[in-house]
Amino acid sequence: MATTVTQADVAALEAAIKTGAMSVRHGDKTITYQSRESMAQTLAWMKNLLLAPSARHMGGVASWSRNA
């Protein structure tokens, strides 16, 4: 099952961290974190997922040859 993370999910978790809340609502589910560390780890993971598609397209293959 693929995990879909949106910018709204990231914003909700960031807001919870800023306000000191330990629970975040994602759609019809509420997630309660056990620690601030787990929230920070989840936030980093979510941001990484959001960046991953664009990061994959930034690289490329270059080739060249020198004709004598």
ZIBEL-V316223 format. One line per field, one symbol per residue. phi: phi as a letter, one per 30 degrees, with the letter a starting at -180 (. if undefined). Layout:
# ZIBEL-V316223
phi = ???
This chain:
# ZIBEL-V316223
phi = .dccccddddddddddddcidcbbcbicccccddaddddddddddddddddeddddcddaccbabcdd
